[in-house]
Amino acid sequence: MDPRASMNRHPAPIRPPASETGPQSGWMAGLTLADLARARFPGRLGQLLRGAHASGTGSTPGRRRGPGSELESIGPYETGDDPRLIDWSATARTGQPQVRRFLRDSEPPLIIVVDLRPSMFFGSARQVLARRACLAAAGLCSRALASDRACGLVTVGATTRALPPRIGRRARVRLLDQLVRAYHEGLDSAGTTGEPLDTGLSALASPMPRHAHWLLISDFSRPGEALRHTLAVLAPRRLEALVVEDPLVNASFVAGHYPVRPGNGRSGGLELVRVRSPRTPDAAAWRRELGRRLVRCGFASTLILSAPRAGVAS
C-alpha cells in the first residue's frame, strides 16, 4: 500500500517531533500579518502577473494620467509637461501652447483565489500547503499593487469570502488580513473532509468583475465535476493555475512500515502503514495529467510551486 494514499484520506498535517515545535515553528505556527508582509515575491512566478500581455489582448485605459495610448484631453501647456506632446493644430487654433494628455495604461484586475480547504493543511516538508499558498499569494498581491494594478482576493475554505479588486496601501492590508483570518478558519477545520473546489467557488456571494485575470492557488485535490462550468460562469479574462505541490509527489518509498498520524493531527496515536514493495512515483506523468485536466477546465497555463524535498516527520 502506498502511504501517500492513506495520507490523502487523512489530509491533516503530520506533527514534527516535540523538539521541533514551539512558538517559532513553521509547521503549524499561526500565520500573522507580519509573516505575510515579509513574504517575498517568487521571482520565477513573474509570468503570472503579465496577465493581458501574456494573452496578447493588450492593456486597458486606467483612471490616472500617465504614459498610455488613450487620449484624455487637450489643454494648455503647464510647467513640467513633455514638449513632445504638444498638439500643434490646437496650438495654432488657440494661439497658446496646447498639449495632449493621456490615461495611463493599466493591466486588467488581478483576482487571486486561494484554496484553504482541509486538504491544504497537509505537509511533509515542515510547512503545510496552505501556509505556502498564503505566502505566495501575499507576495503576488504586494507586487501587483506596487505596480498600480488592482488586486482582489477569494478564499475558499470553511467559508468562501471575496474582496473586490482595489489599489493602494489600504487594499494590501485588507487582503493580507483576509488571508490570515481564512487561514485560521481553515486550520480549525483541518482533518475534516471538506467540499469540492467547484462547490466552494460557486458559493461566491459577491460578484467579481468580469474579464479579470484570475489566478487559482491550490493542490487541486477533489476539483469537482462542475469546475469547468463554475469557472465559465465567473468569466475570467485569463485563468491561470499555481499548483502547490508536496515533496511526497517525488518521494520514493522502500518496503517497510511508515508512521502516519490520522485525523486532525492534534490528538490520537500514530498508525503504521505497510508498504509491501518499493514505490517510485512518476511525478512527470502526474504533472502532465494534471496539466491536461486543467486545460480542459479553461486554464491558460499551469505552474508548479514545489517545496524542497524533506523527510516525513512522525
N, C-alpha and C positions, 0 to 999 in steps of 0.2 A: 504493500500500500504506500502511495506517495504521501509523505507527511504534509505536503502543501494542500492536498485535498482536504485533510482534516482541518487545517488552518482556515480554509475558505468557509467551512461550516461554522467555525468559531472565529469571526473576524476581529476579535478584540486583540490588543497587543500582548505580547509575551513579556512578562516582567523581567527586568535585569536583576542580578544579584543585589542583595541589600546594600553591599558596599558601594554600589554604583548609583544608588538612589539618593535623593536629597533635594534641597531647595534649588540647586543649580543644575539638576539632571535634566537633559533634553529629552528624555524618554517620554514621560507623561507630564512634564512640567507645565504649569499653567501658562498659556500664551498671553502676553501683555502688549499694550500699545508700544512700549519701548522696544520689545522684540521686533515688532513689525516695522517700526520707524527706522530701525537699524538694518532692516533687510536690504541686501544688495541686489541690484538688478542683474539677473543672469545674462551675461553678455551673449551667450550662444542662442538665446531666445529672442534676439533683436528683431528677427524677421516677423515675429508675432505682432509687432507694433507698426509694421509697414502698411498693414491694412489695405487701403484703397490702392496704393501704389502697387502692391503685390498682385492685386486682382486686375490691374490695368484699367480701372474705372476713373482714376483721377481724383483730385481733391474737390472739396466744395467750398463756396464762399463762407467766410466766418463773419463774426459780428464786429470785429475790430479792424481799424485801419492798419495797413501794412502792405508789404510786397504781396502782390497777387494778380489775378487776371480779371477780376470782376470790378468794373468801374463803379465807384460810389457817387462821385460828384466832381464838378469842376468849380474851383473857387480861386479867390485872389491868392497870389503868391505870399507866403509868410517866411520869416527868417527860419532857416533850417530845412526848407523844402528842397527836394532834389531838382536842380535846374533841368535835368534830363526829362522831367515830367511836365515841362511847360507845354501847354496847348497853344500853339501859335495861331490857330484860327480864332479861338476865343480871345486871345490877347489882341489880335487885330480888330476884332469887333468892339471890344470894350476900351481899348487904349491903355489897359493896365495888364501887367503880367498875370496870367491865369495858369493854374496847374491842375493836372488830373490827379484825383485821389482814389485809391483802390481799397477793396476789402481784402484783408489777409486771408489767404487760402488756409483751410483747416481740414484735418482728416475727419472722417465720419466718427461718430461717438464710439468709444470702446466700452463694451459690456463684458465684464469678467464674471463667469459663472464658476463658483467653487463648490465642488461636491464634498459635503461633510456628513454623509450617511455613515452608519456604523461600520461598513466595510473599510472605510478610510482610516479607522482608528486601529490599524494593524501595522506592525513594522518589525523588521528583523535587523535593522541597521541602527539601533539606538535612537530612532526617531520614527514616529508614526507617520503614515502617508498624509494624514490630514494636516499635520504641522508643516510638513514640507510644501503642501499645496498652498497653505495660507501665506507662508513666507514668499513663495514665488508670486502669488497674486499681489502681495504688498509691493514687491519690487517692480512689477509691471505697472501697477497703478501709479506709483510715485513717478516713474519715468514718463508715463503718458501725460500726467498732469503737469510735469515740469516743462513739457513741450507744448503747453497750452491746448491740450486735447481733452475734450470732455470724457469722463470716465464714470461708469456705473458699476454696480455690483449686484449679483444674485447669489444667495447662499441656499443650498439645497441640503436639508438635514432633517432634524426633528420637526422643524417648520421651514417653509420656504419664504424668504424675505427678499425684497428688492429695493435698491436705491437707484433712482433715475440718474442718468449721466449729468454731471456738473463739473465745473472747473474751479480752480482756486484752492487756497490752503484749507479752508473750512471743509471743502469736499473731501480732501485727503483724510482729515481727521475723522469725518463721519464714516468713510469707507473702512478705515482701519478699525474703528470702534465696532462696526458691524461684524467684521471678521472675528474679533476677539469674542464677542457675545455668541456668535454662531458656533465657534469652536468649542466653547464650554458647554453649550447646549448639546452639541453632538457627543461630547465626552461623557455626559450624563447618560446617554442612551447607548453607549458602546456595549457590544455583546448581544444586542437585540438583532432581529432580522432586518428591519428597515424596509423601506419601499423601493421599488424600481426607480431608476433615474427618470424615466418618462413621466411617472406619476408625480414626482417632486416638481418637475418643470411645468407640468400642466396646472399646478396649484398656484401659479403666479397670480396674485390678486391685483397688483397694479400694472397697467400696460406699460411696456417699454417702447422706446422709439423704434419705429420700423426702419429697415435698411441700415441698421447699425452694424458694426464689426463685433461679432461675438467670439469670445474665447472661453472654451469649456475645459476646466481643470478637474480631472477625475481619474480613478483607476478603471472606470468603465466596466465594473462588475455589475451584473444584473441591469443592463441598459433598458430592458423592457421592450415589448413587441411594438409599441406605438411611438418609439423615439423619433423615427423619421417623420411621422405625421406631426408630432408635437413641435419639432423644430421648424417644420414648414409653416405652421401657424404663426410662430414667432417672427417669421420672415426676416432673418438676418441678411444684411448685405453681403457679408462674408462670414464663414463659420470655420473656426479652426479648433483643433483639439491638442491639449497638452496632457499626455498620459503620465501619471505619477506611478513609477514602477518600483517594485520592491526587489532587492538583490536576489531573493529566492527564485526569481524568474530564470536567473543564470546559474543557480546553485546546483551542484552535483551531489547526490546522496549515495553513500555506501550502504551496504546491508547492515542492519542493526536496529537499535531502538532509539527513538528520539522523544524528548520530553516536550509536551505541548500543554499549555495552560488553557483550559476551556473557559467558557462564559465571558465575563467582562474583565477578566484579568486581575480582579481585586480580591477575590476570595476563592477558596477551594484549592485542592491539590493539583499536581501535575498528572497528566495522562501519558502513558508510554505508547507511542505509535511505532509499530514494527514495519520496517522496510525489508522485504524478503530478498530483493535483488537490487543491484546498483541502478540508479536512475540518473541519466544525463539529459536534461531537457534541451529542446531545440528552441532557444529564445528567438532566433531569427525567424523561424517559421511562425511562432506565436505572434510576433510583431507584424509580420506580413498579413496574417489572417485578420488581426485586429484592424490594421490599416484598411483592408478591403471592406470590412463591415462598416467602418466609419465613413468611407467614401460613399457607400450605398445610402448612408443616413444624411449625406449632403455636406460633409466636411471637406473643405478645400485642401487642407494639409494637416498632418499629424506629426507632432514632435514628442520625443520621449524624455521625461525628466527622471533620469536614473540616479541611484544613490551608490556610494562606494560599497563594495561588497564587504559584508561582515558576518560573523557567526551569529547564530540564533542564541539569544540569552535564555537561560532556563531558571 
